[in-house]
Amino acid sequence: MELACPVCKNTNILFDSSLQAYVCSTCGLVVDDRPIYQGQETIDKDETARYSGAFTYRVHDHGVGSTEISGSLRKHIKQGRTWVARNVDARVSKEDKKVVKALRELNELVRQVKPPKVVAETAAEILREVVKNLNVKEQTLKKIVIGALFLAYKICNTPRPARVFAKELGIKESDLWEGVRKIREVKGDIKVNPEVFEPRYYVNFITSKLKLSPEVGALSSEILSHVKEVQLSGKNPASLAAAAVYLAGILMDQRRNQLEVGSVIGQTDVAVRSAYDMLIKTLDIEILI
């Protein structure tokens, strides 16, 4: 099936391996961020076939044998779910139990915030490396899981502002940073740089939260690409992104007020207004209210 951009109708769609998504080569719109797994399952000789999904880091056995059926189906039905539960637990080694618990916590978060697949998989990979030999309490483990998901967004170049991320999960920002610190103590090669990102990284997050159309997101990215070469010193990338979405909303007749747009990523209406005025002057646009 051939993909086409819903905004510019371009059929030259590229696959971005860093984002694990299909992106329009003309306007940069993310066309599909949940591509179908094209791999192939294998069956070992003289063993029961394994029926499971694609390889994943979010299950302790990588999803290879999570739903394996051993013995007759009649036996499973007769003895009930307790037999299945008992045998599933038996397949988890003692040292992997913390990993299983952490991955369960992560999957709960994934259901809550619905990140791109590549972000969820990256978070699971971090947890596997960090948690296995770590002796921590349950509350600290939850903070580590939150920290892993936060870092995964950064690693996959789809960052979330810490304040907004904590608010979305209903946690304290200090708990988030404690989880990040614990991860860095074990895995020192993960660096947390200051949140100075390309403003366009915030556009999809803002438009999805405000339930704006893909056309608004594409226009916002185009506006930001035109001012990229201009020195917009002193302007927060998040406020620039919010201002671009606000401006695109006006141009596409999908208006949202400045306070509404700014609050999505923790920016005041004053910050959005200031960035908006700069965009208008830089692009030489006249808006008639």
C-alpha positions as CSV (number, residue, x, y, z in Angstrom):
1,M,0.0,0.0,0.0
2,E,1.5,3.4,-1.1
3,L,1.7,6.1,1.5
4,A,0.8,9.7,0.7
5,C,1.0,12.9,2.8
6,P,-2.5,14.0,3.8
7,V,-1.4,17.7,3.7
8,C,0.6,18.2,0.5
9,K,-0.4,14.9,-1.2
10,N,3.2,14.1,-1.9
11,T,3.9,10.3,-2.3
12,N,7.6,10.5,-1.7
13,I,7.5,9.3,1.9
14,L,10.8,8.5,3.6
15,F,11.4,6.2,6.6
16,D,13.3,7.9,9.4
17,S,15.1,5.0,11.3
18,S,15.9,7.3,14.3
19,L,12.2,8.0,14.9
20,Q,10.9,4.7,13.5
21,A,8.4,6.7,11.5
22,Y,7.4,7.5,7.9
23,V,7.9,11.2,7.1
24,C,6.9,13.4,4.2
25,S,10.0,14.5,2.2
26,T,8.3,17.8,1.2
27,C,6.6,19.3,4.3
28,G,8.1,17.0,7.1
29,L,4.8,15.8,8.4
30,V,5.0,12.5,10.3
31,V,2.7,10.3,8.2
32,D,2.9,7.1,10.3
33,D,4.7,6.6,13.6
34,R,3.5,3.0,14.2
35,P,4.8,1.0,11.2
36,I,3.9,-2.6,10.9
37,Y,6.5,-5.1,12.0
38,Q,7.7,-7.0,8.9
39,G,9.8,-9.7,10.6
40,Q,9.2,-13.4,10.6
41,E,8.5,-15.8,13.4
42,T,10.5,-19.0,13.6
43,I,9.6,-22.5,15.0
44,D,12.3,-24.7,16.6
45,K,12.4,-28.3,15.5
46,D,10.5,-30.8,17.7
47,E,9.1,-28.1,19.8
48,T,5.6,-26.5,20.1
49,A,5.1,-23.6,17.8
50,R,5.3,-20.2,19.6
51,Y,2.5,-17.8,18.9
52,S,3.5,-14.3,19.9
53,G,4.0,-10.7,18.6
54,A,7.1,-9.1,17.3
55,F,10.4,-9.0,19.2
56,T,10.1,-6.4,22.0
57,Y,12.1,-5.2,25.0
58,R,8.9,-4.6,26.9
59,V,8.5,-8.2,27.9
60,H,11.1,-10.1,29.9
61,D,11.4,-12.9,27.3
62,H,11.4,-10.3,24.4
63,G,7.9,-11.5,23.4
64,V,9.3,-14.7,21.9
65,G,7.6,-17.2,24.2
66,S,5.1,-15.2,26.2
67,T,2.1,-16.9,24.8
68,E,3.6,-20.3,24.2
69,I,1.1,-23.2,24.6
70,S,2.7,-26.4,26.0
71,G,0.6,-29.5,26.4
72,S,-2.9,-30.0,25.1
73,L,-5.4,-27.1,25.0
74,R,-8.0,-29.3,26.8
75,K,-5.6,-29.6,29.7
76,H,-5.3,-25.8,30.0
77,I,-9.1,-25.4,29.8
78,K,-9.7,-28.1,32.4
79,Q,-7.2,-26.9,35.0
80,G,-8.0,-23.3,34.5
81,R,-5.9,-20.1,34.5
82,T,-4.1,-20.9,37.8
83,W,-2.1,-23.6,36.0
84,V,-1.0,-21.1,33.3
85,A,-0.1,-18.5,35.9
86,R,1.9,-21.0,38.0
87,N,3.9,-22.1,34.9
88,V,4.5,-18.6,33.6
89,D,6.0,-17.6,37.0
90,A,8.2,-20.6,36.9
91,R,9.8,-19.5,33.7
92,V,11.0,-16.2,35.3
93,S,14.3,-16.5,37.0
94,K,14.9,-14.9,40.4
95,E,17.2,-12.2,39.1
96,D,14.7,-11.3,36.3
97,K,11.8,-10.7,38.7
98,K,12.8,-7.0,39.2
99,V,13.0,-6.6,35.5
100,V,9.5,-8.1,35.1
101,K,8.1,-5.7,37.7
102,A,9.8,-2.7,36.1
103,L,8.5,-3.6,32.7
104,R,5.0,-4.0,34.0
105,E,5.2,-0.5,35.5
106,L,6.5,0.8,32.2
107,N,3.7,-0.8,30.2
108,E,1.2,0.9,32.5
109,L,2.8,4.3,31.7
110,V,2.8,3.5,28.0
111,R,-0.9,2.8,28.1
112,Q,-1.4,6.2,29.9
113,V,0.8,8.5,27.8
114,K,0.8,6.5,24.5
115,P,4.4,7.3,23.3
116,P,5.7,6.3,19.9
117,K,6.7,2.7,19.8
118,V,10.4,3.5,19.4
119,V,10.3,5.6,22.7
120,A,8.6,2.7,24.6
121,E,11.2,0.2,23.3
122,T,14.1,2.5,24.2
123,A,12.8,3.0,27.7
124,A,12.4,-0.8,28.2
125,E,16.0,-1.3,26.9
126,I,17.3,1.2,29.5
127,L,15.4,-0.5,32.3
128,R,16.8,-3.9,31.4
129,E,20.4,-2.6,31.7
130,V,19.7,-0.6,34.9
131,V,17.2,-2.6,37.1
132,K,18.5,-6.2,36.9
133,N,21.2,-6.0,39.6
134,L,19.8,-3.0,41.4
135,N,18.4,-3.4,45.0
136,V,15.8,-0.7,45.5
137,K,12.4,-0.2,47.1
138,E,9.2,-0.3,45.1
139,Q,8.7,3.5,45.2
140,T,12.2,4.1,43.9
141,L,11.7,1.5,41.2
142,K,8.6,3.5,40.0
143,K,10.7,6.7,39.8
144,I,13.3,4.8,37.8
145,V,10.7,3.7,35.3
146,I,9.4,7.2,34.9
147,G,13.0,8.5,34.5
148,A,13.6,5.8,31.8
149,L,10.6,6.9,29.8
150,F,11.6,10.6,30.1
151,L,15.2,9.8,28.9
152,A,13.8,7.7,26.1
153,Y,12.0,10.6,24.7
154,K,15.2,12.6,24.7
155,I,17.3,9.8,23.1
156,C,14.7,9.4,20.3
157,N,14.7,13.2,19.6
158,T,11.1,13.7,20.7
159,P,11.7,15.5,24.0
160,R,9.0,16.4,26.5
161,P,9.6,19.4,28.9
162,A,10.1,18.0,32.4
163,R,7.4,20.1,33.9
164,V,4.8,19.0,31.4
165,F,5.9,15.4,31.5
166,A,5.6,15.3,35.3
167,K,2.2,17.1,35.2
168,E,0.9,14.6,32.6
169,L,1.8,11.6,34.9
170,G,0.6,13.3,38.0
171,I,3.9,13.2,39.8
172,K,6.3,15.6,41.4
173,E,9.1,16.9,39.2
174,S,11.6,16.0,41.9
175,D,10.5,12.4,41.7
176,L,11.3,12.4,38.0
177,W,14.8,13.8,38.5
178,E,15.5,11.3,41.3
179,G,14.7,8.5,38.8
180,V,17.0,10.0,36.2
181,R,19.8,10.4,38.8
182,K,19.4,6.7,39.8
183,I,19.7,5.7,36.2
184,R,22.8,7.8,35.6
185,E,24.4,6.2,38.7
186,V,24.2,2.8,37.1
187,K,24.5,3.8,33.4
188,G,26.8,6.7,33.3
189,D,26.9,7.0,29.5
190,I,23.4,8.5,29.5
191,K,23.9,12.2,29.5
192,V,21.1,14.7,30.3
193,N,21.8,17.9,28.4
194,P,19.9,21.2,29.1
195,E,16.6,21.3,27.3
196,V,17.7,23.3,24.3
197,F,15.9,21.6,21.4
198,E,14.8,22.4,17.9
199,P,11.4,24.2,18.3
200,R,9.8,21.8,15.8
201,Y,10.3,18.9,18.2
202,Y,7.5,20.4,20.3
203,V,5.0,21.0,17.5
204,N,3.5,17.5,17.3
205,F,3.1,17.3,21.1
206,I,1.2,20.7,21.2
207,T,-1.1,20.0,18.2
208,S,-2.0,16.5,19.5
209,K,-2.9,17.8,23.0
210,L,-5.0,20.6,21.5
211,K,-6.6,18.2,19.0
212,L,-5.6,20.4,16.0
213,S,-5.4,19.0,12.5
214,P,-2.2,17.7,10.8
215,E,-2.4,20.7,8.5
216,V,-1.8,23.0,11.5
217,G,1.2,21.0,12.6
218,A,2.7,21.0,9.0
219,L,2.2,24.8,8.7
220,S,3.7,25.3,12.2
221,S,6.8,23.4,11.2
222,E,7.0,25.4,7.9
223,I,6.9,28.7,9.8
224,L,9.7,27.6,12.2
225,S,11.8,26.4,9.3
226,H,11.6,29.9,7.7
227,V,12.9,31.5,10.9
228,K,15.5,28.9,11.6
229,E,18.3,30.9,10.0
230,V,17.4,34.1,11.9
231,Q,19.0,34.8,15.2
232,L,16.1,34.6,17.6
233,S,18.3,35.1,20.7
234,G,16.8,34.7,24.1
235,K,13.7,32.9,23.0
236,N,12.8,29.5,24.5
237,P,12.3,26.8,21.8
238,A,9.1,25.8,23.6
239,S,7.6,29.3,23.4
240,L,8.6,29.6,19.8
241,A,6.9,26.3,19.0
242,A,3.7,27.5,20.9
243,A,3.8,30.8,19.0
244,A,4.1,29.0,15.7
245,V,1.1,26.7,16.5
246,Y,-0.9,29.8,17.6
247,L,-0.1,31.6,14.4
248,A,-0.8,28.5,12.2
249,G,-4.1,28.0,14.1
250,I,-5.2,31.6,13.1
251,L,-4.1,31.1,9.4
252,M,-5.9,27.7,9.2
253,D,-9.0,29.0,11.0
254,Q,-8.5,26.7,14.0
255,R,-7.9,29.3,16.6
256,R,-6.7,28.6,20.1
257,N,-5.9,31.5,22.6
258,Q,-2.3,32.1,23.7
259,L,-2.9,30.9,27.2
260,E,-4.4,27.7,26.0
261,V,-1.5,27.0,23.7
262,G,1.2,28.0,26.1
263,S,-0.2,26.0,29.1
264,V,0.2,22.7,27.1
265,I,4.0,23.0,27.5
266,G,4.3,25.1,30.6
267,Q,4.6,28.5,29.0
268,T,2.8,31.7,30.0
269,D,0.6,33.6,27.6
270,V,3.1,36.5,28.0
271,A,6.0,34.2,26.7
272,V,3.8,33.1,23.8
273,R,2.8,36.6,22.9
274,S,6.4,37.8,22.9
275,A,7.5,34.9,20.6
276,Y,4.5,35.5,18.4
277,D,5.3,39.2,17.9
278,M,8.9,38.2,16.9
279,L,7.6,35.7,14.4
280,I,5.2,38.2,12.9
281,K,8.0,40.8,12.5
282,T,10.6,38.3,11.2
283,L,8.2,36.8,8.6
284,D,6.7,40.2,7.7
285,I,3.1,38.9,8.2
286,E,0.1,41.1,8.8
287,I,-2.7,39.5,10.8
288,L,-6.1,41.1,10.6
289,I,-8.2,40.3,13.7
